[in-house]
Amino acid sequence: MTLDPVHFDGIARLAGRIDHGVDERDHRAFAETVWERFLDPLSHDGRVVLEPVETVSRHRVDLESIALCEPPFPTCHGLDAGTINPTTFKNGLVIDIAQAAMSATPSDLDVHRGRTVVATAHSNDETMTVHDQWDRFDEGYSRSRVVKVPPLPRFAEGVVHALALYLAESEHALAHAEDVRDLLVLDGPLYPRGLLRWADQHPDLENFLLEDPRPTTVLENYVRLVETFVEREVPLVGFVKNPATRVLCRTLKAKREAGIETPWGDDSAFFTRILECGEYVDDVEGTRWERETDALTYTGWFRSRGGVDRPLSVDGDALGVERRLPLEAYEVTFFVLYDPRDDLCYRIEAPYAFTREEETREALTRQLLQEVAVAHGPPTIVAKADELARISAAEKASLRRTLEERFDTTERRTYDDHRWGEEGF
């Protein structure tokens, strides 16, 4: 049933009862103040959590010009993993299944064919067992494994999802590292952010992270991946399509005694303010902001040591994982790219082992700018990996029915499953 116009207007009028704070111009001016005064470096409790690799800088490049330039890396590989999403059955089993795939430009059908499939299973029944060994299928192009997650009082669905996703992705990346000749682009962050967030924001899961070998094994895969690519002198980056970090905003909020009140919900909102170009123009109702859309804007590179990036920093413990290179080599560095055509920010991450060199930094920056300009969004190599790894809604439903038959049980359903399922969502 749709809203009557009178009801729509009544709801819309509620906005007039909300004072949203300072003027938009003041928000932009305050963002400029933060940019100029607090990021070289940004510290919290005596620790540097954010600092520029070289200098605090921002840049713009004409969309048409960068789209037509020659990419610095002649070949490129992308990697992504997709899951069926955590599924809870009436017998108490909680299962997620992930498959990882790698894309290549120019296309390589053998690389595209390979898959790494991981199923994670959780049950409060201690008698549940799994065959936790790697198996080959599809004439040896692909392999699969089942991993048992120990009984957990809470967060079972989140744990099985994160472990399946990151284990499949990291194992596939390691297995196919030799196929990458010039550049690897991960669809997502450089390290398993969802897993590392447990230690940063969920104290209930800290014991699981520290005592159970499975999360440590996953993180170790990513550490070894960085070491492998550093040894081969082949860069790798993570392309984060929906950056949700709050290190900058959380740190600034902790400085309230200095008179700082941050209006941004996350760091992306701040970087959007800093990178969006335009001007205020006269309109029939006063003035409005008019955004320029003919250029990409982006920041210089930053070293990040706060929040979920702290474990891999020079003073982090990496959850106990041995690091064989100088500790600074693993640190997360990033730059933020803003595409005014869609009013979106992207975060590109890379290990400091690569971005410490100006030539490599510039090549990576130019490559990602060119890709986004041409694709009008995430790089084509990322989209190809996403397409290869994605499990469609119909395939998810079919897999769940197969699991129901194998376990002689049914999926535990809620009213929302019934409601949205019937409406086709």
C-alpha positions as CSV (number, residue, x, y, z in Angstrom):
1,M,0.0,0.0,0.0
2,T,1.5,3.4,-1.0
3,L,1.5,6.6,1.0
4,D,-1.3,9.1,0.3
5,P,0.1,12.5,-0.7
6,V,-1.2,14.0,2.5
7,H,0.7,11.4,4.5
8,F,3.9,11.8,2.5
9,D,3.8,15.6,3.1
10,G,3.2,15.1,6.8
11,I,6.2,12.8,7.1
12,A,8.4,15.2,5.0
13,R,7.4,18.1,7.3
14,L,9.1,16.3,10.2
15,A,12.4,17.5,8.6
16,G,11.5,21.0,9.6
17,R,11.4,20.0,13.2
18,I,15.1,18.9,13.1
19,D,17.9,21.4,13.6
20,H,20.8,19.7,11.7
21,G,23.4,21.9,13.3
22,V,25.9,24.2,11.6
23,D,25.6,25.4,8.1
24,E,27.0,23.3,5.2
25,R,29.6,26.0,4.5
26,D,30.9,25.6,8.1
27,H,31.2,21.8,7.6
28,R,33.3,22.4,4.6
29,A,35.4,25.0,6.3
30,F,36.0,22.7,9.3
31,A,37.0,19.8,7.1
32,E,39.6,22.1,5.6
33,T,40.9,23.0,9.1
34,V,41.2,19.3,10.0
35,W,43.0,18.6,6.7
36,E,45.5,21.4,7.1
37,R,46.2,21.1,10.9
38,F,45.7,17.6,12.2
39,L,46.9,14.9,9.8
40,D,50.6,15.4,9.8
41,P,50.5,13.3,11.9
42,L,47.3,12.3,13.6
43,S,48.0,11.0,17.1
44,H,46.0,9.4,19.9
45,D,47.3,8.6,23.4
46,G,50.8,9.2,22.3
47,R,50.6,6.9,19.3
48,V,50.6,8.0,15.6
49,V,47.5,6.5,14.0
50,L,47.6,8.2,10.7
51,E,50.4,10.0,8.9
52,P,51.3,10.8,5.2
53,V,53.8,8.6,3.4
54,E,55.3,11.8,2.1
55,T,53.1,14.9,2.5
56,V,49.5,15.7,3.1
57,S,48.3,16.4,-0.4
58,R,45.3,16.2,-2.7
59,H,45.2,16.1,-6.5
60,R,42.8,16.2,-9.4
61,V,43.0,14.7,-12.9
62,D,40.9,15.3,-15.9
63,L,38.6,12.3,-16.5
64,E,39.1,12.1,-20.3
65,S,42.9,12.5,-20.1
66,I,43.4,9.8,-17.5
67,A,41.0,7.4,-19.3
68,L,43.1,7.7,-22.5
69,C,46.5,7.2,-20.8
70,E,48.4,4.0,-21.1
71,P,48.1,1.8,-17.9
72,P,51.4,1.4,-16.1
73,F,50.8,-2.3,-15.6
74,P,50.5,-4.3,-18.8
75,T,48.7,-7.2,-17.2
76,C,46.4,-7.2,-14.1
77,H,44.7,-9.9,-12.0
78,G,41.7,-9.5,-9.7
79,L,40.5,-11.7,-6.8
80,D,37.2,-12.0,-5.0
81,A,35.2,-14.4,-2.9
82,G,31.4,-14.9,-2.7
83,T,29.3,-16.8,-0.2
84,I,25.9,-18.3,0.2
85,N,25.6,-16.3,3.4
86,P,25.3,-18.0,6.9
87,T,22.5,-20.5,7.0
88,T,21.1,-21.9,10.2
89,F,19.3,-25.3,10.2
90,K,16.7,-26.6,12.6
91,N,19.2,-29.2,13.9
92,G,21.5,-26.4,15.2
93,L,24.0,-26.4,12.3
94,V,25.2,-23.0,11.1
95,I,27.0,-23.2,7.7
96,D,28.4,-20.8,5.2
97,I,30.1,-21.7,1.9
98,A,32.5,-19.4,0.1
99,Q,34.1,-19.7,-3.3
100,A,37.1,-17.6,-4.5
101,A,38.0,-16.9,-8.1
102,M,40.7,-14.9,-9.9
103,S,40.2,-12.8,-13.0
104,A,42.9,-11.8,-15.5
105,T,43.4,-9.1,-18.1
106,P,44.2,-10.1,-20.8
107,S,41.9,-13.1,-20.2
108,D,43.3,-16.4,-19.1
109,L,40.7,-19.1,-19.2
110,D,42.7,-21.5,-17.0
111,V,43.0,-18.9,-14.3
112,H,39.3,-18.1,-14.6
113,R,38.4,-21.7,-14.3
114,G,40.1,-22.3,-10.9
115,R,38.1,-22.1,-7.7
116,T,38.8,-22.5,-4.0
117,V,35.7,-23.5,-2.0
118,V,35.5,-23.4,1.8
119,A,32.6,-24.5,3.9
120,T,32.6,-23.5,7.6
121,A,30.3,-25.4,10.0
122,H,29.3,-24.6,13.6
123,S,27.2,-26.6,16.0
124,N,26.8,-26.6,19.8
125,D,26.7,-30.4,19.5
126,E,30.3,-31.4,20.5
127,T,29.9,-34.7,18.6
128,M,29.8,-33.0,15.2
129,T,32.8,-33.9,13.1
130,V,34.1,-32.8,9.7
131,H,36.6,-34.1,7.2
132,D,39.0,-31.2,7.4
133,Q,41.2,-31.9,4.4
134,W,41.7,-30.3,1.0
135,D,40.1,-32.2,-1.9
136,R,40.5,-31.6,-5.6
137,F,37.7,-31.4,-8.2
138,D,37.0,-30.2,-11.7
139,E,40.0,-32.1,-13.1
140,G,42.3,-30.6,-10.6
141,Y,41.6,-26.9,-11.4
142,S,39.7,-26.4,-8.1
143,R,39.8,-27.6,-4.5
144,S,37.6,-27.6,-1.5
145,R,37.7,-28.0,2.3
146,V,35.3,-28.1,5.3
147,V,36.3,-26.3,8.5
148,K,34.7,-26.9,11.9
149,V,34.1,-23.8,14.0
150,P,34.1,-24.5,17.8
151,P,31.0,-23.8,19.9
152,L,30.5,-20.1,20.5
153,P,28.0,-18.5,22.8
154,R,27.4,-15.6,20.4
155,F,28.2,-14.4,16.9
156,A,28.1,-17.9,15.3
157,E,26.8,-16.7,12.0
158,G,29.3,-13.8,11.8
159,V,32.2,-16.2,12.6
160,V,31.3,-18.9,10.0
161,H,30.8,-16.2,7.4
162,A,34.1,-14.4,8.0
163,L,36.2,-17.6,8.2
164,A,34.7,-19.0,5.0
165,L,35.1,-15.8,3.1
166,Y,38.7,-14.9,4.1
167,L,40.0,-18.5,4.1
168,A,38.8,-19.1,0.6
169,E,40.1,-15.7,-0.6
170,S,43.5,-16.0,1.0
171,E,44.1,-19.6,0.0
172,H,43.1,-18.9,-3.6
173,A,45.5,-15.9,-3.7
174,L,48.4,-17.9,-2.3
175,A,47.7,-20.9,-4.7
176,H,47.6,-18.6,-7.7
177,A,50.3,-16.1,-6.8
178,E,52.6,-17.3,-9.5
179,D,50.0,-16.6,-12.1
180,V,50.2,-12.8,-11.3
181,R,52.9,-11.1,-13.4
182,D,52.4,-7.4,-12.8
183,L,49.6,-6.5,-10.4
184,L,47.0,-8.1,-8.1
185,V,43.9,-6.3,-7.1
186,L,41.9,-7.7,-4.2
187,D,38.2,-6.9,-4.2
188,G,38.2,-5.5,-0.7
189,P,40.8,-4.6,1.9
190,L,44.4,-5.7,2.0
191,Y,43.9,-7.7,5.3
192,P,40.8,-9.5,6.6
193,R,39.1,-6.4,8.1
194,G,36.0,-8.2,9.2
195,L,38.1,-10.6,11.3
196,L,40.4,-8.0,12.7
197,R,37.4,-5.9,13.7
198,W,36.5,-8.5,16.3
199,A,39.6,-7.6,18.3
200,D,39.0,-3.9,17.8
201,Q,35.3,-3.7,18.6
202,H,34.0,-7.0,20.0
203,P,35.7,-8.0,23.3
204,D,33.5,-11.1,23.4
205,L,35.5,-12.5,20.5
206,E,39.0,-11.6,21.6
207,N,39.5,-15.0,23.4
208,F,38.4,-16.8,20.2
209,L,40.9,-14.8,18.2
210,L,43.8,-15.5,20.6
211,E,43.1,-19.1,21.6
212,D,41.7,-20.7,18.4
213,P,44.1,-21.4,15.6
214,R,41.6,-20.8,12.8
215,P,41.5,-17.0,12.7
216,T,45.3,-16.9,13.2
217,T,45.7,-19.2,10.2
218,V,43.6,-16.9,8.1
219,L,45.6,-13.8,9.0
220,E,48.8,-15.7,8.5
221,N,47.7,-16.4,4.9
222,Y,47.5,-12.7,4.2
223,V,50.8,-12.0,5.9
224,R,52.4,-14.7,3.7
225,L,50.7,-13.3,0.7
226,V,52.3,-9.9,1.3
227,E,55.7,-11.6,1.8
228,T,55.3,-13.7,-1.4
229,F,54.5,-10.6,-3.5
230,V,57.3,-8.5,-1.9
231,E,59.8,-11.3,-2.7
232,R,58.5,-11.5,-6.3
233,E,58.5,-7.7,-6.6
234,V,54.9,-7.7,-7.8
235,P,52.6,-5.2,-6.2
236,L,49.2,-6.0,-4.7
237,V,46.5,-3.6,-3.6
238,G,43.1,-3.9,-2.1
239,F,40.2,-1.9,-3.7
240,V,37.6,-1.1,-1.0
241,K,34.3,-0.1,-2.7
242,N,32.5,0.8,0.6
243,P,35.1,2.1,3.0
244,A,33.7,2.4,6.5
245,T,36.8,3.1,8.6
246,R,36.4,5.5,11.5
247,V,39.9,5.9,12.7
248,L,40.2,9.5,11.8
249,C,36.7,10.4,13.2
250,R,37.2,8.5,16.4
251,T,40.5,10.0,17.0
252,L,39.3,13.6,16.4
253,K,36.3,13.0,18.7
254,A,38.7,12.0,21.4
255,K,40.2,15.5,21.1
256,R,37.1,17.3,22.2
257,E,39.1,19.0,24.9
258,A,40.8,20.9,22.0
259,G,37.5,22.2,20.9
260,I,37.0,19.6,18.1
261,E,33.5,18.4,17.4
262,T,33.4,16.1,14.3
263,P,30.1,16.1,12.3
264,W,31.1,13.1,10.1
265,G,29.7,9.6,10.6
266,D,32.9,7.9,9.2
267,D,36.1,8.8,7.5
268,S,34.6,8.6,4.0
269,A,32.3,11.4,4.8
270,F,35.3,13.6,5.8
271,F,37.3,12.7,2.6
272,T,34.2,13.4,0.5
273,R,34.1,16.9,1.9
274,I,37.8,17.4,1.2
275,L,37.8,16.0,-2.3
276,E,34.5,17.2,-3.7
277,C,35.2,20.2,-6.0
278,G,32.5,22.8,-6.9
279,E,31.1,26.1,-5.9
280,Y,28.1,27.8,-4.5
281,V,25.8,29.2,-7.2
282,D,22.8,31.4,-7.0
283,D,19.4,29.7,-7.2
284,V,15.8,30.7,-7.0
285,E,15.8,29.7,-3.3
286,G,19.1,31.3,-2.5
287,T,22.4,29.4,-3.1
288,R,23.2,25.8,-3.7
289,W,26.3,23.7,-4.1
290,E,27.1,22.7,-7.6
291,R,29.6,19.8,-7.9
292,E,32.2,19.6,-10.7
293,T,32.1,16.3,-12.5
294,D,34.8,16.5,-15.1
295,A,37.8,15.3,-12.9
296,L,38.7,12.6,-10.5
297,T,40.2,13.9,-7.2
298,Y,42.3,12.0,-4.8
299,T,44.6,12.2,-1.7
300,G,48.2,11.4,-1.3
301,W,49.1,8.1,0.4
302,F,48.7,7.7,4.2
303,R,50.1,5.2,6.6
304,S,47.4,3.8,8.9
305,R,48.1,2.3,12.3
306,G,44.8,2.7,14.1
307,G,41.6,0.6,14.5
308,V,41.7,-2.6,12.6
309,D,45.0,-1.6,10.9
310,R,46.8,-1.6,14.3
311,P,47.6,-5.3,14.5
312,L,49.7,-5.1,11.3
313,S,51.5,-1.9,12.3
314,V,55.0,-1.7,13.6
315,D,53.8,-1.8,17.2
316,G,51.0,-4.3,16.6
317,D,51.2,-8.0,17.5
318,A,49.6,-9.4,14.3
319,L,47.6,-11.7,16.5
320,G,50.8,-13.7,17.2
321,V,51.5,-14.3,13.5
322,E,55.3,-14.4,12.7
323,R,56.3,-11.6,10.3
324,R,59.5,-12.3,8.4
325,L,60.1,-8.9,6.8
326,P,60.8,-5.6,8.7
327,L,57.5,-4.8,10.5
328,E,56.9,-1.6,8.7
329,A,56.7,-3.5,5.4
330,Y,53.3,-4.9,6.4
331,E,51.7,-1.6,7.4
332,V,48.5,-0.6,5.6
333,T,48.9,2.5,3.4
334,F,46.1,4.0,1.4
335,F,44.8,6.8,-0.7
336,V,41.2,7.9,-1.2
337,L,39.8,8.4,-4.7
338,Y,36.7,10.4,-5.2
339,D,34.5,10.0,-8.3
340,P,32.2,13.0,-8.6
341,R,30.0,11.3,-11.3
342,D,28.5,9.1,-8.6
343,D,29.5,11.1,-5.5
344,L,31.5,8.1,-4.2
345,C,34.8,7.6,-2.4
346,Y,37.0,4.5,-2.9
347,R,39.9,3.5,-0.7
348,I,42.9,1.8,-2.3
349,E,45.2,0.0,0.2
350,A,48.7,-1.4,-0.3
351,P,51.5,-2.6,2.0
352,Y,54.1,0.0,2.9
353,A,56.7,-2.4,1.4
354,F,55.5,-1.2,-2.1
355,T,54.4,2.4,-1.4
356,R,57.6,3.5,0.3
357,E,59.0,3.9,-3.2
358,E,57.7,7.0,-5.0
359,E,57.8,5.4,-8.4
360,T,55.6,2.4,-7.3
361,R,53.2,4.8,-5.5
362,E,52.8,6.9,-8.6
363,A,52.3,3.8,-10.8
364,L,49.7,2.3,-8.5
365,T,47.9,5.6,-8.3
366,R,47.8,6.1,-12.0
367,Q,46.7,2.6,-12.7
368,L,43.7,2.8,-10.3
369,L,42.7,6.3,-11.5
370,Q,42.8,5.1,-15.1
371,E,40.7,2.0,-14.2
372,V,38.0,4.0,-12.4
373,A,37.9,6.6,-15.1
374,V,37.3,4.0,-17.8
375,A,34.9,1.7,-15.8
376,H,32.9,4.6,-14.3
377,G,33.3,2.7,-11.0
378,P,35.4,-0.1,-9.6
379,P,38.1,-1.4,-11.9
380,T,36.9,-3.9,-14.6
381,I,39.3,-6.5,-13.2
382,V,37.5,-6.3,-9.9
383,A,34.1,-6.6,-11.6
384,K,35.3,-9.7,-13.5
385,A,36.5,-11.3,-10.3
386,D,33.2,-10.5,-8.6
387,E,31.3,-12.0,-11.5
388,L,33.3,-15.2,-11.4
389,A,33.0,-15.6,-7.6
390,R,29.4,-14.6,-7.1
391,I,26.9,-17.2,-6.2
392,S,23.5,-16.1,-7.6
393,A,20.3,-16.0,-5.5
394,A,18.9,-19.0,-7.4
395,E,22.1,-21.0,-6.8
396,K,22.1,-20.1,-3.1
397,A,18.5,-21.4,-2.8
398,S,19.4,-24.6,-4.7
399,L,22.5,-25.2,-2.5
400,R,20.5,-24.7,0.7
401,R,17.9,-27.3,-0.5
402,T,20.7,-29.7,-1.3
403,L,22.1,-29.2,2.2
404,E,18.7,-29.8,3.7
405,E,18.5,-33.2,2.0
406,R,22.1,-34.1,3.0
407,F,21.5,-33.2,6.7
408,D,17.9,-34.6,6.8
409,T,16.7,-31.3,8.2
410,T,15.4,-27.9,7.0
411,E,16.6,-24.4,7.2
412,R,15.3,-22.4,10.1
413,R,13.1,-19.7,8.7
414,T,11.8,-16.4,10.0
415,Y,8.8,-14.4,9.0
416,D,11.0,-12.0,7.1
417,D,12.3,-15.0,5.0
418,H,8.7,-15.9,4.2
419,R,7.6,-12.3,3.5
420,W,10.5,-11.2,1.3
421,G,10.9,-14.6,-0.3
422,E,7.4,-14.4,-1.7
423,E,8.0,-10.9,-2.9
424,G,11.1,-12.0,-4.8
425,F,13.8,-10.3,-2.7
